[in-house]
C-alpha cells in the first residue's frame, strides 16, 4: 500500500541499509504492516534546488488512507530521519503526499 519514492542528487554507499531503516520507520509512522511498504531510492545527479546542486531529496509518499491531518508530523519525522542518516538538511527536501483510493491500487491480481 504505502510507496515512498526518494530521489536524490547524491550517491549513497549503504543504500540497502538506508532502504530497510526507512521501510521500518514508515511502517511505524503509518501504523501499517511493513510487508506492504515499498521504498525506492533513485540517484539522479542532474537535479538542482534553490539554484544549487547541493545535496537534496525529492520524496513522494503515496498510500491508501493517508491521513491529511498527520502530513506535518510525517514530514517532520521523515525529514529528521533522512537528515540524520544522510547529512542532507531538511530544508533541502520536498515531500509530495498522495492519498490513493483502494479501488485504484492494484496488488496480487486484485485491488485493495
GUDO-817476 format. One line per field, with one value per residue: chain; z, y, x of N, C-alpha, C, CB in turn. Coordinates in Angstrom, 1 decimal. Glycine has a CB too. Example, Ala and Ser with C-alpha at 12.3 -4.5 7.8 and 13.67 -1.06 7.14 Angstrom:
BEGIN
cadena = c(A / A)
n_zz = c(7.8 / 7.1)
n_yy = c(-5.7 / -2.2)
n_xx = c(13.2 / 12.8)
ca_zz = c(7.8 / 7.1)
ca_yy = c(-4.5 / -1.1)
ca_xx = c(12.3 / 13.7)
c_zz = c(7.8 / 7.9)
c_yy = c(-3.3 / 0.0)
c_xx = c(13.2 / 12.9)
cb_zz = c(9.0 / 5.7)
cb_yy = c(-4.5 / -0.6)
cb_xx = c(11.3 / 14.1)
***
This chain:
BEGIN
cadena = c(A / A / A / A / A / A / A / A / A / A / A / A / A / A / A / A / A / A / A / A / A / A / A / A / A / A / A / A / A / A / A / A / A / A / A / A / A / A / A / A / A / A / A / A / A / A / A / A / A / A / A / A / A / A / A / A / A / A / A / A / A / A / A / A / A / A / A / A / A / A / A / A / A / A / A / A / A / A / A / A / A / A / A / A / A / A / A / A / A / A / A / A / A / A / A / A / A / A / A / A / A / A / A / A / A / A / A / A / A / A / A / A)
n_zz = c(0.0 / 1.1 / -0.7 / -0.9 / -2.6 / -3.2 / -4.4 / -5.2 / -5.6 / -4.8 / -4.1 / -2.4 / -0.1 / 1.5 / 0.6 / 0.8 / 3.6 / 4.3 / 2.9 / 4.2 / 6.9 / 6.5 / 5.5 / 7.8 / 9.5 / 8.2 / 8.3 / 11.0 / 11.4 / 9.9 / 10.9 / 9.6 / 8.3 / 7.7 / 5.6 / 3.5 / 2.7 / 0.4 / -0.7 / -2.6 / -3.9 / -5.8 / -7.6 / -9.0 / -10.5 / -11.9 / -10.7 / -9.3 / -6.6 / -5.3 / -6.9 / -6.7 / -6.8 / -4.4 / -2.0 / -2.1 / -1.6 / -3.2 / -2.5 / -2.7 / -1.2 / -1.2 / -0.4 / 0.6 / 2.3 / 3.5 / 6.1 / 6.1 / 8.1 / 9.4 / 7.9 / 8.4 / 10.7 / 9.7 / 7.7 / 9.3 / 10.7 / 8.7 / 7.4 / 9.6 / 10.1 / 7.6 / 7.4 / 9.6 / 8.9 / 6.5 / 6.4 / 4.8 / 4.8 / 6.3 / 5.1 / 2.5 / 1.2 / -0.4 / 0.0 / -1.5 / -0.9 / -1.4 / -1.5 / -2.0 / -3.5 / -2.5 / -4.5 / -6.7 / -6.5 / -7.2 / -6.4 / -6.1 / -8.1 / -7.7 / -6.2 / -3.5)
n_yy = c(-1.2 / 1.6 / 3.6 / 4.8 / 7.0 / 8.0 / 10.5 / 11.6 / 13.8 / 12.8 / 10.1 / 7.0 / 5.0 / 2.9 / 1.9 / -0.2 / -0.6 / 1.9 / 1.9 / -0.3 / 0.7 / 3.0 / 1.8 / 0.4 / 2.6 / 4.0 / 2.1 / 2.2 / 4.9 / 5.1 / 3.1 / 0.7 / -2.6 / -3.7 / -5.5 / -4.6 / -2.2 / -0.2 / 1.0 / 3.1 / 4.2 / 6.5 / 7.6 / 10.6 / 12.6 / 14.9 / 17.3 / 20.2 / 22.5 / 25.4 / 26.8 / 25.7 / 22.8 / 21.5 / 18.8 / 17.1 / 16.0 / 14.7 / 13.6 / 11.3 / 10.3 / 7.9 / 6.6 / 4.4 / 5.9 / 7.9 / 10.0 / 13.2 / 15.1 / 14.4 / 14.9 / 16.9 / 16.0 / 13.6 / 14.6 / 16.0 / 13.8 / 12.1 / 13.9 / 14.5 / 12.0 / 11.3 / 13.4 / 12.9 / 10.3 / 10.8 / 13.3 / 15.3 / 18.3 / 19.1 / 21.3 / 21.0 / 19.3 / 18.2 / 17.0 / 15.2 / 14.4 / 11.9 / 10.7 / 7.6 / 5.9 / 2.8 / 1.1 / 1.9 / 0.9 / -1.6 / -5.0 / -8.1 / -9.4 / -8.2 / -5.6 / -3.1)
n_xx = c(0.8 / 1.5 / 3.8 / 7.0 / 8.9 / 12.1 / 14.2 / 17.4 / 20.2 / 22.5 / 24.9 / 24.7 / 26.4 / 25.6 / 23.0 / 21.1 / 20.9 / 19.9 / 17.4 / 16.1 / 15.9 / 14.4 / 12.0 / 11.1 / 10.7 / 8.7 / 6.6 / 6.1 / 5.4 / 3.1 / 1.5 / 1.1 / 1.4 / 4.7 / 5.1 / 3.7 / 4.9 / 6.6 / 9.7 / 11.7 / 14.8 / 16.3 / 19.0 / 19.9 / 21.9 / 21.5 / 20.1 / 18.7 / 18.1 / 16.7 / 18.4 / 20.9 / 23.2 / 23.6 / 23.4 / 20.3 / 16.8 / 14.0 / 10.9 / 8.3 / 5.3 / 2.9 / -0.2 / -2.9 / -5.6 / -4.1 / -3.5 / -4.5 / -4.4 / -2.1 / 0.1 / 2.0 / 3.3 / 4.3 / 6.0 / 7.8 / 9.0 / 10.0 / 11.8 / 13.6 / 14.7 / 15.9 / 17.7 / 19.4 / 20.4 / 21.7 / 22.9 / 21.9 / 20.3 / 17.1 / 15.9 / 16.5 / 14.8 / 11.9 / 8.6 / 6.0 / 2.7 / 0.3 / -2.9 / -4.4 / -7.1 / -8.5 / -9.6 / -8.2 / -5.7 / -3.7 / -2.9 / -1.4 / -3.0 / -5.5 / -7.4 / -7.2)
ca_zz = c(0.0 / 1.0 / -1.5 / -0.6 / -3.6 / -2.8 / -5.4 / -4.7 / -6.5 / -4.1 / -4.2 / -1.0 / -0.1 / 2.2 / 0.1 / 1.3 / 5.0 / 4.3 / 2.5 / 5.3 / 8.0 / 6.0 / 5.4 / 9.2 / 10.1 / 7.5 / 8.8 / 12.3 / 11.3 / 9.3 / 11.6 / 8.6 / 8.3 / 6.8 / 4.5 / 2.4 / 2.5 / -0.7 / -0.7 / -3.6 / -3.9 / -7.2 / -7.6 / -10.2 / -10.3 / -12.6 / -10.0 / -8.5 / -5.7 / -4.9 / -7.8 / -6.4 / -6.8 / -3.1 / -1.8 / -1.9 / -1.7 / -3.6 / -1.9 / -2.9 / -0.4 / -1.7 / 0.4 / 0.8 / 3.6 / 4.0 / 6.9 / 5.8 / 9.4 / 10.0 / 7.0 / 9.0 / 11.6 / 8.8 / 7.1 / 10.3 / 11.1 / 7.6 / 7.2 / 10.7 / 9.9 / 6.5 / 7.7 / 10.5 / 8.2 / 5.3 / 6.5 / 3.9 / 5.7 / 6.0 / 4.2 / 1.1 / 0.9 / -0.6 / 0.1 / -2.0 / -0.3 / -2.3 / -0.9 / -3.1 / -3.3 / -2.5 / -5.8 / -7.7 / -6.1 / -7.5 / -5.7 / -6.0 / -9.0 / -7.3 / -5.7 / -2.1)
ca_yy = c(0.0 / 2.8 / 3.7 / 6.0 / 7.1 / 9.0 / 10.8 / 12.5 / 14.0 / 12.2 / 8.6 / 6.5 / 3.7 / 1.8 / 2.0 / -1.3 / -0.3 / 3.1 / 1.5 / -1.1 / 1.6 / 3.8 / 1.0 / 0.2 / 3.8 / 4.3 / 1.2 / 2.7 / 6.2 / 5.0 / 2.1 / -0.3 / -3.7 / -3.5 / -6.3 / -3.8 / -1.0 / -0.2 / 2.1 / 3.1 / 5.3 / 6.8 / 8.6 / 11.4 / 13.7 / 16.1 / 17.9 / 21.4 / 23.0 / 26.7 / 27.3 / 25.0 / 21.4 / 20.9 / 17.6 / 17.3 / 14.9 / 14.9 / 12.4 / 11.1 / 9.3 / 7.6 / 5.5 / 4.4 / 6.4 / 8.8 / 11.0 / 14.6 / 15.8 / 14.0 / 15.1 / 17.8 / 15.1 / 12.6 / 15.3 / 16.2 / 12.6 / 11.7 / 14.8 / 14.3 / 10.7 / 11.3 / 14.3 / 12.2 / 9.2 / 11.2 / 14.6 / 16.2 / 19.1 / 19.1 / 22.4 / 20.6 / 18.2 / 18.4 / 15.8 / 15.2 / 13.4 / 11.5 / 9.7 / 6.8 / 5.1 / 1.4 / 0.5 / 2.4 / 0.4 / -3.0 / -5.8 / -9.6 / -9.7 / -7.6 / -4.2 / -3.0)
ca_xx = c(0.0 / 2.3 / 5.0 / 7.9 / 9.9 / 13.1 / 15.1 / 18.4 / 21.4 / 23.7 / 25.1 / 24.8 / 27.2 / 24.8 / 21.7 / 20.3 / 20.6 / 19.0 / 16.1 / 15.5 / 15.6 / 13.3 / 10.8 / 10.7 / 10.2 / 7.4 / 5.6 / 5.8 / 4.7 / 1.7 / 0.8 / 0.7 / 2.4 / 5.9 / 5.1 / 3.0 / 5.6 / 7.6 / 10.6 / 12.7 / 15.8 / 16.8 / 20.1 / 19.8 / 22.9 / 21.1 / 19.0 / 19.1 / 17.1 / 17.1 / 19.5 / 22.2 / 23.2 / 23.9 / 22.6 / 18.8 / 15.9 / 12.6 / 10.2 / 6.8 / 4.6 / 1.5 / -0.8 / -4.4 / -6.0 / -3.1 / -4.2 / -4.2 / -4.2 / -0.9 / 1.2 / 3.0 / 4.1 / 5.0 / 7.0 / 8.9 / 9.7 / 10.8 / 13.0 / 14.6 / 15.3 / 16.8 / 18.8 / 20.3 / 21.0 / 22.4 / 23.5 / 21.2 / 19.5 / 15.7 / 15.5 / 16.8 / 13.9 / 10.5 / 7.8 / 4.7 / 1.8 / -0.8 / -3.8 / -4.9 / -8.3 / -8.3 / -10.0 / -7.3 / -4.4 / -3.6 / -1.9 / -1.7 / -4.0 / -6.7 / -7.2 / -7.5)
c_zz = c(0.0 / 0.2 / -1.2 / -1.7 / -3.3 / -4.0 / -4.9 / -5.7 / -5.9 / -4.3 / -2.7 / -1.1 / 0.5 / 1.9 / 0.7 / 2.8 / 5.1 / 3.9 / 3.6 / 6.5 / 7.7 / 6.0 / 6.8 / 9.8 / 9.5 / 8.0 / 10.2 / 12.3 / 10.9 / 10.0 / 10.6 / 8.6 / 7.3 / 5.6 / 3.3 / 2.0 / 1.3 / -0.6 / -1.8 / -3.5 / -5.3 / -7.1 / -9.0 / -10.0 / -10.9 / -12.0 / -9.3 / -7.7 / -5.2 / -5.7 / -7.5 / -6.6 / -5.5 / -2.9 / -1.5 / -2.0 / -2.3 / -3.2 / -2.3 / -2.0 / -0.8 / -0.9 / 0.4 / 2.2 / 4.3 / 4.8 / 6.7 / 7.0 / 10.0 / 9.1 / 7.6 / 9.9 / 10.7 / 8.2 / 8.1 / 10.5 / 10.0 / 7.4 / 8.3 / 10.5 / 8.8 / 6.7 / 8.6 / 9.8 / 7.1 / 5.3 / 5.5 / 4.8 / 5.3 / 5.1 / 2.7 / 0.7 / 0.7 / -0.5 / -0.5 / -1.5 / -1.3 / -1.6 / -2.1 / -2.6 / -3.4 / -3.9 / -6.9 / -7.4 / -6.2 / -6.7 / -5.8 / -6.9 / -8.7 / -7.0 / -4.2 / -2.0)
c_yy = c(1.3 / 2.6 / 5.0 / 6.0 / 8.3 / 9.2 / 11.8 / 12.7 / 13.5 / 10.7 / 8.2 / 5.2 / 2.6 / 2.0 / 1.0 / -1.0 / 0.9 / 2.7 / 0.7 / -0.2 / 2.5 / 3.1 / 0.7 / 1.4 / 4.2 / 3.4 / 1.7 / 4.0 / 6.0 / 3.9 / 1.0 / -1.4 / -3.5 / -4.3 / -5.7 / -2.6 / -1.2 / 1.1 / 2.0 / 4.3 / 5.4 / 7.9 / 9.3 / 12.6 / 15.0 / 16.8 / 19.2 / 21.8 / 24.3 / 27.3 / 26.7 / 23.5 / 20.7 / 19.7 / 17.9 / 16.0 / 15.5 / 13.6 / 12.4 / 10.0 / 9.1 / 6.4 / 5.6 / 4.9 / 7.2 / 9.9 / 12.4 / 15.4 / 15.4 / 14.3 / 16.0 / 16.9 / 14.1 / 13.3 / 15.5 / 14.9 / 12.1 / 12.6 / 14.7 / 13.1 / 10.8 / 12.3 / 13.6 / 11.1 / 9.6 / 12.5 / 15.6 / 17.0 / 19.1 / 20.2 / 22.2 / 19.4 / 18.7 / 17.0 / 16.0 / 14.1 / 13.2 / 10.4 / 8.9 / 6.0 / 3.6 / 0.7 / 0.9 / 1.9 / -1.1 / -3.7 / -7.3 / -10.0 / -9.2 / -6.2 / -4.2 / -2.4)
c_xx = c(0.9 / 3.6 / 5.7 / 8.9 / 10.8 / 14.0 / 16.1 / 19.5 / 22.6 / 23.7 / 25.3 / 25.5 / 26.4 / 23.3 / 20.7 / 19.9 / 19.7 / 17.6 / 15.4 / 15.1 / 14.4 / 12.0 / 10.2 / 10.1 / 8.8 / 6.3 / 5.1 / 5.0 / 3.3 / 0.9 / 0.3 / 1.8 / 3.5 / 5.8 / 4.4 / 3.8 / 6.6 / 8.4 / 11.6 / 13.6 / 16.4 / 17.8 / 20.1 / 20.7 / 22.4 / 19.9 / 19.5 / 17.9 / 17.5 / 18.3 / 20.9 / 22.1 / 23.7 / 23.0 / 21.2 / 18.1 / 14.6 / 11.9 / 8.8 / 6.3 / 3.2 / 1.0 / -2.3 / -4.6 / -4.9 / -3.7 / -3.7 / -3.8 / -2.8 / 0.3 / 2.3 / 3.9 / 4.9 / 6.2 / 8.2 / 9.7 / 10.6 / 12.1 / 14.0 / 15.4 / 16.3 / 17.9 / 19.8 / 21.0 / 21.9 / 23.2 / 23.0 / 20.2 / 18.0 / 15.2 / 15.9 / 16.0 / 12.5 / 9.8 / 6.4 / 3.9 / 0.7 / -1.6 / -4.4 / -6.2 / -8.0 / -8.6 / -9.0 / -5.9 / -4.4 / -2.6 / -2.4 / -2.9 / -5.4 / -6.5 / -7.5 / -8.9)
cb_zz = c(1.2 / 2.4 / -3.0 / 0.8 / -5.0 / -1.5 / -6.7 / -3.4 / -6.8 / -2.6 / -5.1 / -0.4 / 0.7 / 3.7 / -1.4 / 1.2 / 5.7 / 3.4 / 1.2 / 5.7 / 8.4 / 4.7 / 4.8 / 10.0 / 9.8 / 6.0 / 8.9 / 13.1 / 10.3 / 7.9 / 12.3 / 7.2 / 8.0 / 7.6 / 4.8 / 2.8 / 3.7 / -2.1 / 0.7 / -5.0 / -2.8 / -8.2 / -7.3 / -10.5 / -10.8 / -14.1 / -9.0 / -9.4 / -4.6 / -3.4 / -7.6 / -5.0 / -8.0 / -2.0 / -0.7 / -3.0 / -0.4 / -5.2 / -0.4 / -4.4 / 1.1 / -3.2 / 1.9 / 0.6 / 4.5 / 2.9 / 8.4 / 5.1 / 10.4 / 10.3 / 5.7 / 9.9 / 12.5 / 7.7 / 6.6 / 11.6 / 11.5 / 6.3 / 7.2 / 12.0 / 9.6 / 5.2 / 8.4 / 11.6 / 7.6 / 4.1 / 6.4 / 2.7 / 5.8 / 7.3 / 4.7 / 1.0 / 2.1 / -2.0 / 1.6 / -3.6 / 1.1 / -3.7 / 0.0 / -3.5 / -4.3 / -1.5 / -6.2 / -7.8 / -4.6 / -9.0 / -4.2 / -4.6 / -9.1 / -6.1 / -6.4 / -1.4)
cb_yy = c(0.0 / 3.2 / 3.5 / 6.0 / 7.4 / 8.6 / 11.4 / 11.9 / 15.5 / 12.5 / 8.2 / 6.4 / 3.9 / 1.9 / 1.9 / -2.7 / 0.0 / 4.2 / 0.6 / -2.2 / 2.4 / 4.4 / -0.3 / -0.3 / 5.0 / 4.2 / -0.2 / 2.9 / 7.1 / 4.6 / 2.6 / 0.3 / -5.1 / -3.7 / -7.6 / -3.5 / -0.5 / -0.4 / 2.3 / 3.1 / 5.0 / 7.2 / 7.9 / 11.8 / 13.3 / 15.8 / 17.0 / 22.6 / 22.0 / 26.6 / 28.8 / 25.3 / 20.9 / 22.0 / 16.8 / 18.3 / 14.2 / 15.3 / 12.4 / 10.7 / 9.7 / 7.3 / 5.6 / 2.9 / 5.3 / 9.4 / 10.6 / 15.3 / 15.6 / 12.5 / 15.8 / 18.9 / 14.3 / 12.1 / 16.7 / 16.7 / 11.5 / 11.6 / 16.3 / 14.3 / 9.6 / 11.7 / 15.6 / 11.6 / 8.3 / 11.2 / 14.5 / 15.5 / 20.5 / 19.2 / 23.7 / 20.3 / 17.2 / 19.0 / 15.3 / 15.2 / 13.9 / 11.0 / 10.4 / 5.7 / 5.5 / 0.7 / 0.9 / 3.9 / 0.8 / -3.2 / -5.4 / -10.0 / -11.2 / -8.4 / -3.2 / -2.1)
cb_xx = c(-0.9 / 2.8 / 4.7 / 8.5 / 9.2 / 13.9 / 14.3 / 19.1 / 21.5 / 23.6 / 26.2 / 23.4 / 28.5 / 25.0 / 21.6 / 21.0 / 22.0 / 19.5 / 16.2 / 16.5 / 16.8 / 13.6 / 11.1 / 11.8 / 11.2 / 7.5 / 6.1 / 7.1 / 5.5 / 1.8 / -0.4 / 0.6 / 1.7 / 7.2 / 4.4 / 1.6 / 6.3 / 6.9 / 11.3 / 12.1 / 16.9 / 15.6 / 21.4 / 18.4 / 24.2 / 20.8 / 18.3 / 19.6 / 16.7 / 17.4 / 19.6 / 22.8 / 24.0 / 23.8 / 23.2 / 18.3 / 15.6 / 12.4 / 10.4 / 6.5 / 4.7 / 1.5 / -0.2 / -4.9 / -6.3 / -2.1 / -4.0 / -5.4 / -5.3 / -0.9 / 0.6 / 2.4 / 3.1 / 4.0 / 6.5 / 8.2 / 8.7 / 10.0 / 12.4 / 13.8 / 14.3 / 16.0 / 18.3 / 19.5 / 19.9 / 21.5 / 25.0 / 20.5 / 19.9 / 14.9 / 16.0 / 18.3 / 13.9 / 10.2 / 7.6 / 4.8 / 1.3 / -0.3 / -4.9 / -3.9 / -9.5 / -9.0 / -11.4 / -7.3 / -4.1 / -3.4 / -1.7 / -1.9 / -4.1 / -7.4 / -8.0 / -6.5)
***
